[in-house]
Amino acid sequence: MASIERSKKNTDSNDPSIGIALRDLRETQDISARQLSDDSGISAAMISRIESGQVSPSIATMSALSEALDVPLASLFRDVMAERTDFTHVKQGEGVVSTRMMGDHIHHYVNLAAHRRRDLNFEAHMVTVKKQNCPSPTYVGHGVVLLYVISGSAVFHYGKQTIELNTGDSLSVDAELTHGVGEVISDEIVFLSVQAETRR
């Protein structure tokens, strides 16, 4: 009988997705396995075995871990069961044009994508800035910003650096440093702006 039980245990499938999700959640919050163990009451050895896919945790164990991580229990099943997901398809020439006014400065943009996930914020905009006689706004944020120039040219400020951007150029920067389009050299510049940051 013991050999039968042993055989049954060896053939049980331990879906590694829960372990992968647990590790991602823990590392996203910059929490060590030992700290998670202290907060959840689950041993660090057990956490390691779950993350490596060696064992399938009980509901009670997952509840304790999700509570310690301050996330919904369903977050541990994100790769196992279908959760709500979104996609955005904007056809050429379509999309809602928005206008941003900051003091005397004005520019237009089309929102191409916006995803607000538990772990990530992601935005993509098509921005048009015309040459104008007023100070341009600067930004400070989190994550990474990628710019791709579709047409035109301008001077981009990044901290103390000035970078000339022309059609076809791309630029990626850490958003933590002051950045923004400065002088527009051509009549206008049109660029794709993509930003991704971890939710805090």
ZALO-323425 format. One record per atom (N, C-alpha, C, CB): x, z, y; atom name; residue number from 1. Coordinates in steps of 0.1 Angstrom, whole numbers. Glycine has a CB too. Example, Ala and Ser with C-alpha at 12.3 -4.5 7.8 and 13.67 -1.06 7.14 Angstrom:
! residues 2
TORMI  east    up north atome num
TORMI   132    78   -57     N   1
TORMI   123    78   -45    CA   1
TORMI   132    78   -33     C   1
TORMI   113    90   -45    CB   1
TORMI   128    71   -22     N   2
TORMI   137    71   -11    CA   2
TORMI   129    79     0     C   2
TORMI   141    57    -6    CB   2
This chain:
! residues 200
TORMI  east    up north atome num
TORMI     8     0   -12     N   1
TORMI     0     0     0    CA   1
TORMI     9     0    13     C   1
TORMI    -9    12     0    CB   1
TORMI    20     8    12     N   2
TORMI    28     9    24    CA   2
TORMI    34    -5    27     C   2
TORMI    40    19    21    CB   2
TORMI    38   -12    16     N   3
TORMI    44   -25    18    CA   3
TORMI    34   -35    24     C   3
TORMI    49   -31     5    CB   3
TORMI    21   -34    21     N   4
TORMI    11   -42    27    CA   4
TORMI     9   -39    41     C   4
TORMI    -3   -40    20    CB   4
TORMI     9   -26    45     N   5
TORMI     8   -22    59    CA   5
TORMI    20   -27    67     C   5
TORMI     7    -7    60    CB   5
TORMI    32   -26    61     N   6
TORMI    44   -31    68    CA   6
TORMI    43   -46    70     C   6
TORMI    57   -27    60    CB   6
TORMI    38   -53    60     N   7
TORMI    37   -67    61    CA   7
TORMI    27   -71    72     C   7
TORMI    33   -74    48    CB   7
TORMI    16   -64    73     N   8
TORMI     6   -66    83    CA   8
TORMI    12   -64    97     C   8
TORMI    -6   -57    81    CB   8
TORMI    19   -53    99     N   9
TORMI    25   -50   112    CA   9
TORMI    35   -61   116     C   9
TORMI    32   -37   112    CB   9
TORMI    43   -66   106     N  10
TORMI    52   -77   109    CA  10
TORMI    46   -90   113     C  10
TORMI    62   -79    98    CB  10
TORMI    34   -92   108     N  11
TORMI    28  -105   111    CA  11
TORMI    19  -105   123     C  11
TORMI    20  -110   100    CB  11
TORMI    16   -92   129     N  12
TORMI     8   -91   141    CA  12
TORMI    15   -98   152     C  12
TORMI     5   -76   144    CB  12
TORMI     8  -106   160     N  13
TORMI    15  -113   171    CA  13
TORMI    14  -104   184     C  13
TORMI     8  -126   174    CB  13
TORMI    26  -102   190     N  14
TORMI    27   -95   202    CA  14
TORMI    28  -105   213     C  14
TORMI    39   -85   202    CB  14
TORMI    17  -107   220     N  15
TORMI    18  -117   231    CA  15
TORMI    27  -113   242     C  15
TORMI     3  -120   237    CB  15
TORMI    38  -121   244     N  16
TORMI    48  -116   254    CA  16
TORMI    43  -117   269     C  16
TORMI    60  -125   253    CB  16
TORMI    31  -123   271     N  17
TORMI    27  -125   285    CA  17
TORMI    25  -112   292     C  17
TORMI    14  -133   285    CB  17
TORMI    20  -102   285     N  18
TORMI    17   -89   291    CA  18
TORMI    31   -83   296     C  18
TORMI    10   -79   282    CB  18
TORMI    41   -84   287     N  19
TORMI    54   -79   291    CA  19
TORMI    60   -86   302     C  19
TORMI    63   -80   279    CB  19
TORMI    58   -99   303     N  20
TORMI    63  -107   314    CA  20
TORMI    57  -103   327     C  20
TORMI    62  -122   311    CB  20
TORMI    43  -102   326     N  21
TORMI    36   -98   338    CA  21
TORMI    40   -84   343     C  21
TORMI    21   -98   335    CB  21
TORMI    42   -75   333     N  22
TORMI    46   -61   337    CA  22
TORMI    60   -61   344     C  22
TORMI    47   -52   324    CB  22
TORMI    69   -69   338     N  23
TORMI    82   -69   344    CA  23
TORMI    82   -76   358     C  23
TORMI    92   -77   335    CB  23
TORMI    74   -86   360     N  24
TORMI    73   -93   373    CA  24
TORMI    67   -83   383     C  24
TORMI    64  -106   372    CB  24
TORMI    57   -76   379     N  25
TORMI    50   -67   389    CA  25
TORMI    60   -56   392     C  25
TORMI    38   -61   382    CB  25
TORMI    67   -51   383     N  26
TORMI    77   -40   385    CA  26
TORMI    88   -45   394     C  26
TORMI    83   -34   372    CB  26
TORMI    94   -56   391     N  27
TORMI   105   -61   399    CA  27
TORMI   101   -66   413     C  27
TORMI   112   -73   392    CB  27
TORMI    88   -71   415     N  28
TORMI    83   -75   428    CA  28
TORMI    82   -63   437     C  28
TORMI    69   -81   426    CB  28
TORMI    79   -51   431     N  29
TORMI    78   -39   439    CA  29
TORMI    92   -31   440     C  29
TORMI    68   -29   433    CB  29
TORMI   102   -37   433     N  30
TORMI   115   -31   433    CA  30
TORMI   115   -17   427     C  30
TORMI   121   -31   448    CB  30
TORMI   109   -16   416     N  31
TORMI   107    -3   409    CA  31
TORMI   115    -4   396     C  31
TORMI    93     1   406    CB  31
TORMI   124     5   393     N  32
TORMI   131     5   381    CA  32
TORMI   122    10   369     C  32
TORMI   144    15   382    CB  32
TORMI   127     7   357     N  33
TORMI   119    11   345    CA  33
TORMI   118    26   345     C  33
TORMI   125     5   332    CB  33
TORMI   129    33   349     N  34
TORMI   129    47   349    CA  34
TORMI   119    53   359     C  34
TORMI   143    53   352    CB  34
TORMI   119    47   371     N  35
TORMI   109    52   381    CA  35
TORMI    95    49   376     C  35
TORMI   112    45   394    CB  35
TORMI    92    38   370     N  36
TORMI    79    35   365    CA  36
TORMI    75    44   354     C  36
TORMI    78    20   360    CB  36
TORMI    85    48   346     N  37
TORMI    83    58   335    CA  37
TORMI    79    71   341     C  37
TORMI    96    59   326    CB  37
TORMI    86    76   351     N  38
TORMI    83    88   358    CA  38
TORMI    69    88   364     C  38
TORMI    93    92   368    CB  38
TORMI    65    77   370     N  39
TORMI    52    76   377    CA  39
TORMI    40    74   367     C  39
TORMI    52    64   386    CB  39
TORMI    43    68   356     N  40
TORMI    32    65   346    CA  40
TORMI    31    75   335     C  40
TORMI    34    51   341    CB  40
TORMI    42    81   331     N  41
TORMI    42    90   320    CA  41
TORMI    44    82   307     C  41
TORMI    28    97   318    CB  41
TORMI    48    69   308     N  42
TORMI    51    61   297    CA  42
TORMI    66    61   296     C  42
TORMI    45    46   298    CB  42
TORMI    72    63   284     N  43
TORMI    86    63   283    CA  43
TORMI    93    50   287     C  43
TORMI    90    67   269    CB  43
TORMI   105    51   292     N  44
TORMI   113    40   296    CA  44
TORMI   116    30   284     C  44
TORMI   126    44   303    CB  44
TORMI   118    36   273     N  45
TORMI   120    29   261    CA  45
TORMI   108    20   257     C  45
TORMI   124    38   249    CB  45
TORMI    96    26   258     N  46
TORMI    83    19   256    CA  46
TORMI    81     8   266     C  46
TORMI    71    29   256    CB  46
TORMI    84    10   278     N  47
TORMI    83     0   289    CA  47
TORMI    92   -11   286     C  47
TORMI    86     6   303    CB  47
TORMI   104    -9   281     N  48
TORMI   114   -19   278    CA  48
TORMI   109   -27   266     C  48
TORMI   127   -13   274    CB  48
TORMI   103   -21   256     N  49
TORMI    98   -28   244    CA  49
TORMI    86   -36   248     C  49
TORMI    93   -18   233    CB  49
TORMI    77   -32   257     N  50
TORMI    66   -40   262    CA  50
TORMI    71   -52   269     C  50
TORMI    56   -31   271    CB  50
TORMI    80   -50   278     N  51
TORMI    85   -61   287    CA  51
TORMI    93   -72   278     C  51
TORMI    95   -56   297    CB  51
TORMI    99   -67   267     N  52
TORMI   106   -77   259    CA  52
TORMI    97   -83   248     C  52
TORMI   118   -70   252    CB  52
TORMI    84   -79   248     N  53
TORMI    74   -85   239    CA  53
TORMI    75   -79   225     C  53
TORMI    76   -99   238    CB  53
TORMI    81   -68   223     N  54
TORMI    83   -62   210    CA  54
TORMI    70   -55   205     C  54
TORMI    95   -52   209    CB  54
TORMI    62   -50   215     N  55
TORMI    50   -43   211    CA  55
TORMI    39   -47   220     C  55
TORMI    52   -28   212    CB  55
TORMI    27   -46   215     N  56
TORMI    15   -48   223    CA  56
TORMI     9   -35   228     C  56
TORMI     4   -57   215    CB  56
TORMI     9   -32   241     N  57
TORMI     5   -19   245    CA  57
TORMI   -10   -17   244     C  57
TORMI     9   -17   260    CB  57
TORMI   -14    -4   242     N  58
TORMI   -28     0   242    CA  58
TORMI   -34    -1   256     C  58
TORMI   -29    14   236    CB  58
TORMI   -47    -1   256     N  59
TORMI   -54    -1   269    CA  59
TORMI   -50    11   277     C  59
TORMI   -69    -2   267    CB  59
TORMI   -49    22   270     N  60
TORMI   -45    35   278    CA  60
TORMI   -32    33   284     C  60
TORMI   -46    47   268    CB  60
TORMI   -22    27   277     N  61
TORMI    -9    26   282    CA  61
TORMI    -9    16   294     C  61
TORMI     1    20   271    CB  61
TORMI   -16     5   292     N  62
TORMI   -17    -5   303    CA  62
TORMI   -24     1   315     C  62
TORMI   -24   -17   299    CB  62
TORMI   -34    10   313     N  63
TORMI   -41    16   324    CA  63
TORMI   -31    25   332     C  63
TORMI   -53    24   319    CB  63
TORMI   -23    33   325     N  64
TORMI   -13    42   331    CA  64
TORMI    -3    34   339     C  64
TORMI    -7    50   321    CB  64
TORMI     1    22   333     N  65
TORMI    11    14   340    CA  65
TORMI     6     7   353     C  65
TORMI    17     4   331    CB  65
TORMI    -6     2   351     N  66
TORMI   -13    -5   363    CA  66
TORMI   -16     5   374     C  66
TORMI   -25   -12   359    CB  66
TORMI   -20    18   370     N  67
TORMI   -22    28   381    CA  67
TORMI    -9    32   388     C  67
TORMI   -29    40   374    CB  67
TORMI     2    33   380     N  68
TORMI    14    36   386    CA  68
TORMI    19    25   395     C  68
TORMI    25    39   375    CB  68
TORMI    16    13   392     N  69
TORMI    20     1   400    CA  69
TORMI    10    -1   411     C  69
TORMI    22   -11   392    CB  69
TORMI    -1     6   411     N  70
TORMI   -12     4   421    CA  70
TORMI   -17   -11   421     C  70
TORMI    -7     8   435    CB  70
TORMI   -19   -16   409     N  71
TORMI   -25   -29   408    CA  71
TORMI   -37   -29   398     C  71
TORMI   -14   -40   403    CB  71
TORMI   -46   -38   399     N  72
TORMI   -57   -38   389    CA  72
TORMI   -52   -40   375     C  72
TORMI   -67   -49   393    CB  72
TORMI   -58   -35   365     N  73
TORMI   -55   -36   351    CA  73
TORMI   -54   -51   347     C  73
TORMI   -64   -29   342    CB  73
TORMI   -63   -59   353     N  74
TORMI   -63   -74   350    CA  74
TORMI   -50   -81   354     C  74
TORMI   -75   -80   357    CB  74
TORMI   -42   -75   363     N  75
TORMI   -30   -81   367    CA  75
TORMI   -20   -83   355     C  75
TORMI   -23   -73   378    CB  75
TORMI   -21   -74   345     N  76
TORMI   -13   -74   333    CA  76
TORMI   -17   -85   324     C  76
TORMI   -12   -61   326    CB  76
TORMI   -29   -91   326     N  77
TORMI   -34  -101   317    CA  77
TORMI   -34  -115   324     C  77
TORMI   -48   -98   313    CB  77
TORMI   -26  -116   335     N  78
TORMI   -27  -128   344    CA  78
TORMI   -23  -141   336     C  78
TORMI   -19  -127   356    CB  78
TORMI   -14  -140   326     N  79
TORMI   -10  -152   319    CA  79
TORMI   -18  -153   306     C  79
TORMI     5  -152   316    CB  79
TORMI   -26  -143   303     N  80
TORMI   -33  -143   290    CA  80
TORMI   -47  -148   292     C  80
TORMI   -33  -128   284    CB  80
TORMI   -54  -143   302     N  81
TORMI   -68  -147   304    CA  81
TORMI   -69  -155   317     C  81
TORMI   -77  -135   304    CB  81
TORMI   -79  -163   319     N  82
TORMI   -80  -171   331    CA  82
TORMI   -85  -162   342     C  82
TORMI   -90  -183   328    CB  82
TORMI   -78  -162   353     N  83
TORMI   -82  -155   365    CA  83
TORMI   -86  -165   375     C  83
TORMI   -71  -145   370    CB  83
TORMI   -92  -161   386     N  84
TORMI   -95  -170   397    CA  84
TORMI   -83  -177   402     C  84
TORMI  -103  -163   408    CB  84
TORMI   -83  -190   403     N  85
TORMI   -72  -197   410    CA  85
TORMI   -78  -207   419     C  85
TORMI   -63  -204   399    CB  85
TORMI   -71  -211   429     N  86
TORMI   -76  -220   439    CA  86
TORMI   -66  -232   440     C  86
TORMI   -77  -213   453    CB  86
TORMI   -72  -244   444     N  87
TORMI   -63  -255   448    CA  87
TORMI   -70  -262   460     C  87
TORMI   -61  -264   436    CB  87
TORMI   -61  -268   468     N  88
TORMI   -66  -275   480    CA  88
TORMI   -60  -289   480     C  88
TORMI   -61  -268   493    CB  88
TORMI   -69  -299   481     N  89
TORMI   -65  -313   481    CA  89
TORMI   -70  -319   495     C  89
TORMI   -71  -321   469    CB  89
TORMI   -61  -322   503     N  90
TORMI   -64  -328   516    CA  90
TORMI   -60  -342   516     C  90
TORMI   -57  -320   528    CB  90
TORMI   -70  -351   518     N  91
TORMI   -67  -365   518    CA  91
TORMI   -60  -369   531     C  91
TORMI   -80  -373   516    CB  91
TORMI   -53  -381   531     N  92
TORMI   -47  -386   543    CA  92
TORMI   -56  -387   555     C  92
TORMI   -39  -399   540    CB  92
TORMI   -53  -381   566     N  93
TORMI   -61  -383   578    CA  93
TORMI   -72  -373   579     C  93
TORMI   -67  -396   579    CB  93
TORMI   -74  -364   568     N  94
TORMI   -84  -354   568    CA  94
TORMI   -79  -341   571     C  94
TORMI   -92  -354   555    CB  94
TORMI   -87  -331   572     N  95
TORMI   -83  -317   574    CA  95
TORMI   -88  -313   588     C  95
TORMI   -68  -316   574    CB  95
TORMI   -90  -300   590     N  96
TORMI   -94  -295   603    CA  96
TORMI   -83  -293   612     C  96
TORMI  -102  -281   600    CB  96
TORMI   -83  -299   624     N  97
TORMI   -73  -297   634    CA  97
TORMI   -75  -285   642     C  97
TORMI   -72  -310   643    CB  97
TORMI   -65  -276   643     N  98
TORMI   -66  -264   651    CA  98
TORMI   -57  -265   662     C  98
TORMI   -64  -252   642    CB  98
TORMI   -60  -258   673     N  99
TORMI   -52  -258   685    CA  99
TORMI   -47  -244   688     C  99
TORMI   -59  -264   697    CB  99
TORMI   -34  -242   690     N 100
TORMI   -29  -229   693    CA 100
TORMI   -24  -229   707     C 100
TORMI   -18  -225   683    CB 100
TORMI   -28  -219   715     N 101
TORMI   -24  -218   729    CA 101
TORMI   -17  -204   730     C 101
TORMI   -36  -219   739    CB 101
TORMI    -4  -205   735     N 102
TORMI     4  -193   737    CA 102
TORMI     9  -194   751     C 102
TORMI    15  -191   727    CB 102
TORMI     3  -187   761     N 103
TORMI     7  -189   775    CA 103
TORMI     3  -203   779     C 103
TORMI    22  -186   777    CB 103
TORMI    13  -210   785     N 104
TORMI    10  -224   789    CA 104
TORMI    13  -234   778     C 104
TORMI    19  -227   801    CB 104
TORMI    19  -229   767     N 105
TORMI    23  -238   756    CA 105
TORMI    11  -240   748     C 105
TORMI    34  -231   748    CB 105
TORMI    10  -253   742     N 106
TORMI    -1  -257   734    CA 106
TORMI     4  -266   723     C 106
TORMI   -12  -263   742    CB 106
TORMI     0  -264   711     N 107
TORMI     3  -274   700    CA 107
TORMI    -9  -274   690     C 107
TORMI    16  -270   693    CB 107
TORMI    -9  -285   682     N 108
TORMI   -20  -287   673    CA 108
TORMI   -14  -287   659     C 108
TORMI   -27  -301   676    CB 108
TORMI   -23  -282   649     N 109
TORMI   -18  -282   635    CA 109
TORMI   -30  -284   626     C 109
TORMI   -11  -269   632    CB 109
TORMI   -27  -290   615     N 110
TORMI   -37  -292   604    CA 110
TORMI   -33  -282   593     C 110
TORMI   -38  -306   599    CB 110
TORMI   -42  -274   588     N 111
TORMI   -40  -265   577    CA 111
TORMI   -41  -273   564     C 111
TORMI   -50  -253   577    CB 111
TORMI   -29  -274   557     N 112
TORMI   -29  -282   545    CA 112
TORMI   -31  -273   533     C 112
TORMI   -16  -290   544    CB 112
TORMI   -27  -261   534     N 113
TORMI   -28  -252   522    CA 113
TORMI   -26  -237   527     C 113
TORMI   -17  -255   511    CB 113
TORMI   -34  -229   520     N 114
TORMI   -33  -214   523    CA 114
TORMI   -37  -207   510     C 114
TORMI   -42  -210   535    CB 114
TORMI   -27  -200   504     N 115
TORMI   -30  -192   492    CA 115
TORMI   -26  -178   494     C 115
TORMI   -22  -198   480    CB 115
TORMI   -36  -169   492     N 116
TORMI   -33  -155   493    CA 116
TORMI   -35  -148   480     C 116
TORMI   -44  -148   503    CB 116
TORMI   -23  -147   473     N 117
TORMI   -23  -141   460    CA 117
TORMI   -19  -127   461     C 117
TORMI   -14  -149   450    CB 117
TORMI   -21  -120   450     N 118
TORMI   -17  -105   450    CA 118
TORMI    -2  -104   453     C 118
TORMI   -20   -99   436    CB 118
TORMI     6  -113   449     N 119
TORMI    20  -112   450    CA 119
TORMI    27  -121   461     C 119
TORMI    27  -114   438    CB 119
TORMI    19  -130   466     N 120
TORMI    25  -141   474    CA 120
TORMI    15  -146   485     C 120
TORMI    29  -152   466    CB 120
TORMI    20  -149   497     N 121
TORMI    13  -156   507    CA 121
TORMI    20  -170   508     C 121
TORMI    13  -149   521    CB 121
TORMI    12  -180   509     N 122
TORMI    18  -194   510    CA 122
TORMI    10  -202   520     C 122
TORMI    19  -201   496    CB 122
TORMI    16  -208   529     N 123
TORMI     9  -216   539    CA 123
TORMI    16  -229   541     C 123
TORMI     7  -208   552    CB 123
TORMI     9  -240   544     N 124
TORMI    15  -253   548    CA 124
TORMI     7  -259   559     C 124
TORMI    16  -262   535    CB 124
TORMI    14  -263   569     N 125
TORMI     7  -269   581    CA 125
TORMI    14  -282   585     C 125
TORMI     6  -259   593    CB 125
TORMI     6  -291   590     N 126
TORMI    11  -303   597    CA 126
TORMI    10  -300   612     C 126
TORMI     4  -316   593    CB 126
TORMI    22  -299   619     N 127
TORMI    22  -295   633    CA 127
TORMI    26  -306   642     C 127
TORMI    32  -283   634    CB 127
TORMI    19  -307   653     N 128
TORMI    23  -317   664    CA 128
TORMI    25  -310   677     C 128
TORMI    11  -327   665    CB 128
TORMI    37  -312   682     N 129
TORMI    41  -305   695    CA 129
TORMI    45  -316   704     C 129
TORMI    52  -295   693    CB 129
TORMI    38  -317   716     N 130
TORMI    42  -327   726    CA 130
TORMI    52  -321   736     C 130
TORMI    29  -332   734    CB 130
TORMI    59  -329   743     N 131
TORMI    68  -325   753    CA 131
TORMI    60  -318   764     C 131
TORMI    77  -337   758    CB 131
TORMI    64  -307   769     N 132
TORMI    57  -300   779    CA 132
TORMI    66  -290   787     C 132
TORMI    45  -291   773    CB 132
TORMI    63  -288   799     N 133
TORMI    71  -280   808    CA 133
TORMI    67  -266   808     C 133
TORMI    71  -286   823    CB 133
TORMI    70  -259   797     N 134
TORMI    67  -245   796    CA 134
TORMI    76  -239   785     C 134
TORMI    52  -242   794    CB 134
TORMI    78  -226   785     N 135
TORMI    86  -220   774    CA 135
TORMI    78  -222   760     C 135
TORMI    88  -205   776    CB 135
TORMI    86  -225   750     N 136
TORMI    80  -226   737    CA 136
TORMI    80  -212   730     C 136
TORMI    87  -236   728    CB 136
TORMI    70  -210   721     N 137
TORMI    69  -197   715    CA 137
TORMI    80  -195   704     C 137
TORMI    55  -194   709    CB 137
TORMI    84  -183   701     N 138
TORMI    93  -181   690    CA 138
TORMI    86  -171   680     C 138
TORMI   106  -175   695    CB 138
TORMI    90  -171   668     N 139
TORMI    84  -163   658    CA 139
TORMI    94  -155   650     C 139
TORMI    76  -173   648    CB 139
TORMI    89  -144   645     N 140
TORMI    97  -135   635    CA 140
TORMI    87  -131   624     C 140
TORMI   103  -123   642    CB 140
TORMI    91  -133   612     N 141
TORMI    82  -130   601    CA 141
TORMI    89  -125   589     C 141
TORMI    73  -141   598    CB 141
TORMI    84  -128   577     N 142
TORMI    90  -125   564    CA 142
TORMI    90  -138   556     C 142
TORMI    82  -114   557    CB 142
TORMI    98  -137   545     N 143
TORMI    99  -148   536    CA 143
TORMI   108  -160   541     C 143
TORMI    85  -154   533    CB 143
TORMI   104  -172   537     N 144
TORMI   112  -184   540    CA 144
TORMI   103  -194   546     C 144
TORMI   119  -189   528    CB 144
TORMI   108  -202   556     N 145
TORMI   101  -212   563    CA 145
TORMI   109  -225   560     C 145
TORMI    99  -210   578    CB 145
TORMI   102  -236   556     N 146
TORMI   107  -249   555    CA 146
TORMI   101  -259   565     C 146
TORMI   106  -254   540    CB 146
TORMI   109  -266   572     N 147
TORMI   104  -276   581    CA 147
TORMI   108  -290   576     C 147
TORMI   108  -274   596    CB 147
TORMI    99  -300   577     N 148
TORMI   103  -314   574    CA 148
TORMI    97  -322   585     C 148
TORMI    98  -318   560    CB 148
TORMI   106  -330   592     N 149
TORMI   102  -337   604    CA 149
TORMI    97  -351   599     C 149
TORMI   114  -339   613    CB 149
TORMI    84  -353   602     N 150
TORMI    78  -366   599    CA 150
TORMI    81  -377   609     C 150
TORMI    63  -364   597    CB 150
TORMI    81  -373   622     N 151
TORMI    84  -382   633    CA 151
TORMI    88  -374   645     C 151
TORMI    72  -392   636    CB 151
TORMI    97  -381   653     N 152
TORMI   101  -374   666    CA 152
TORMI   114  -366   664     C 152
TORMI    90  -365   671    CB 152
TORMI   117  -359   675     N 153
TORMI   129  -351   675    CA 153
TORMI   127  -339   685     C 153
TORMI   142  -359   679    CB 153
TORMI   134  -329   682     N 154
TORMI   133  -316   690    CA 154
TORMI   145  -308   687     C 154
TORMI   120  -309   687    CB 154
TORMI   148  -298   696     N 155
TORMI   158  -288   693    CA 155
TORMI   151  -276   688     C 155
TORMI   165  -284   707    CB 155
TORMI   156  -271   676     N 156
TORMI   150  -259   670    CA 156
TORMI   160  -247   672     C 156
TORMI   148  -262   655    CB 156
TORMI   154  -236   676     N 157
TORMI   162  -224   678    CA 157
TORMI   161  -215   666     C 157
TORMI   158  -217   691    CB 157
TORMI   172  -210   661     N 158
TORMI   172  -200   650    CA 158
TORMI   183  -190   654     C 158
TORMI   176  -207   636    CB 158
TORMI   178  -178   658     N 159
TORMI   187  -168   663    CA 159
TORMI   194  -173   675     C 159
TORMI   196  -163   652    CB 159
TORMI   208  -173   674     N 160
TORMI   216  -179   685    CA 160
TORMI   220  -193   682     C 160
TORMI   228  -170   687    CB 160
TORMI   215  -199   671     N 161
TORMI   218  -212   668    CA 161
TORMI   208  -222   674     C 161
TORMI   219  -214   652    CB 161
TORMI   213  -234   678     N 162
TORMI   204  -245   682    CA 162
TORMI   207  -257   672     C 162
TORMI   206  -249   697    CB 162
TORMI   196  -262   667     N 163
TORMI   197  -273   657    CA 163
TORMI   189  -285   661     C 163
TORMI   194  -268   643    CB 163
TORMI   194  -297   663     N 164
TORMI   186  -308   666    CA 164
TORMI   180  -314   653     C 164
TORMI   195  -319   673    CB 164
TORMI   167  -315   654     N 165
TORMI   160  -321   642    CA 165
TORMI   154  -335   646     C 165
TORMI   148  -311   638    CB 165
TORMI   156  -344   637     N 166
TORMI   151  -358   639    CA 166
TORMI   143  -362   627     C 166
TORMI   163  -367   641    CB 166
TORMI   137  -373   628     N 167
TORMI   128  -379   618    CA 167
TORMI   135  -379   604     C 167
TORMI   123  -393   621    CB 167
TORMI   129  -373   594     N 168
TORMI   135  -372   581    CA 168
TORMI   143  -360   578     C 168
TORMI   143  -384   579    CB 168
TORMI   146  -352   588     N 169
TORMI   154  -340   586    CA 169
TORMI   146  -329   580     C 169
TORMI   160  -335   600    CB 169
TORMI   152  -320   573     N 170
TORMI   145  -308   568    CA 170
TORMI   154  -296   572     C 170
TORMI   143  -309   553    CB 170
TORMI   148  -285   573     N 171
TORMI   155  -273   576    CA 171
TORMI   147  -261   570     C 171
TORMI   156  -271   592    CB 171
TORMI   154  -252   563     N 172
TORMI   148  -240   558    CA 172
TORMI   156  -228   563     C 172
TORMI   149  -240   542    CB 172
TORMI   148  -218   567     N 173
TORMI   154  -206   573    CA 173
TORMI   147  -193   568     C 173
TORMI   152  -207   589    CB 173
TORMI   154  -182   568     N 174
TORMI   148  -169   566    CA 174
TORMI   140  -165   578     C 174
TORMI   159  -158   562    CB 174
TORMI   128  -162   576     N 175
TORMI   119  -160   587    CA 175
TORMI   121  -147   594     C 175
TORMI   104  -160   582    CB 175
TORMI   130  -138   589     N 176
TORMI   133  -125   595    CA 176
TORMI   140  -126   609     C 176
TORMI   141  -117   586    CB 176
TORMI   146  -138   611     N 177
TORMI   154  -140   624    CA 177
TORMI   145  -148   633     C 177
TORMI   167  -147   621    CB 177
TORMI   146  -146   646     N 178
TORMI   138  -153   656    CA 178
TORMI   140  -168   654     C 178
TORMI   141  -148   670    CB 178
TORMI   129  -175   654     N 179
TORMI   130  -190   652    CA 179
TORMI   118  -197   659     C 179
TORMI   130  -193   637    CB 179
TORMI   120  -210   662     N 180
TORMI   109  -218   668    CA 180
TORMI   114  -231   674     C 180
TORMI   102  -209   678    CB 180
TORMI   105  -240   676     N 181
TORMI   108  -253   682    CA 181
TORMI   110  -250   697     C 181
TORMI    97  -263   680    CB 181
TORMI   122  -255   702     N 182
TORMI   125  -253   716    CA 182
TORMI   121  -266   724     C 182
TORMI   140  -250   718    CB 182
TORMI   131  -273   729     N 183
TORMI   128  -285   737    CA 183
TORMI   124  -296   728     C 183
TORMI   141  -289   745    CB 183
TORMI   113  -303   731     N 184
TORMI   109  -315   724    CA 184
TORMI   116  -327   731     C 184
TORMI    94  -317   724    CB 184
TORMI   124  -334   723     N 185
TORMI   132  -345   729    CA 185
TORMI   124  -358   731     C 185
TORMI   145  -348   721    CB 185
TORMI   117  -362   720     N 186
TORMI   108  -373   721    CA 186
TORMI    95  -370   728     C 186
TORMI   106  -379   706    CB 186
TORMI    86  -379   729     N 187
TORMI    73  -376   735    CA 187
TORMI    66  -365   727     C 187
TORMI    65  -388   736    CB 187
TORMI    67  -365   714     N 188
TORMI    61  -355   706    CA 188
TORMI    69  -354   692     C 188
TORMI    46  -358   703    CB 188
TORMI    68  -343   686     N 189
TORMI    74  -342   672    CA 189
TORMI    63  -338   663     C 189
TORMI    85  -331   672    CB 189
TORMI    62  -344   651     N 190
TORMI    53  -340   641    CA 190
TORMI    61  -336   628     C 190
TORMI    44  -352   637    CB 190
TORMI    58  -324   624     N 191
TORMI    65  -319   612    CA 191
TORMI    57  -311   603     C 191
TORMI    77  -310   617    CB 191
TORMI    61  -310   590     N 192
TORMI    54  -302   580    CA 192
TORMI    61  -288   580     C 192
TORMI    55  -309   566    CB 192
TORMI    53  -278   581     N 193
TORMI    58  -264   581    CA 193
TORMI    53  -257   569     C 193
TORMI    54  -257   594    CB 193
TORMI    61  -252   560     N 194
TORMI    57  -245   548    CA 194
TORMI    64  -231   548     C 194
TORMI    62  -253   535    CB 194
TORMI    55  -221   546     N 195
TORMI    61  -207   546    CA 195
TORMI    56  -200   534     C 195
TORMI    56  -200   559    CB 195
TORMI    65  -193   527     N 196
TORMI    62  -185   516    CA 196
TORMI    68  -171   517     C 196
TORMI    67  -191   503    CB 196
TORMI    60  -161   514     N 197
TORMI    65  -147   516    CA 197
TORMI    58  -138   505     C 197
TORMI    63  -141   530    CB 197
TORMI    66  -128   501     N 198
TORMI    61  -118   492    CA 198
TORMI    51  -109   499     C 198
TORMI    72  -110   485    CB 198
TORMI    39  -107   493     N 199
TORMI    30   -97   499    CA 199
TORMI    36   -83   498     C 199
TORMI    16   -98   493    CB 199
TORMI    35   -76   509     N 200
TORMI    40   -62   509    CA 200
TORMI    29   -52   508     C 200
TORMI    49   -60   522    CB 200
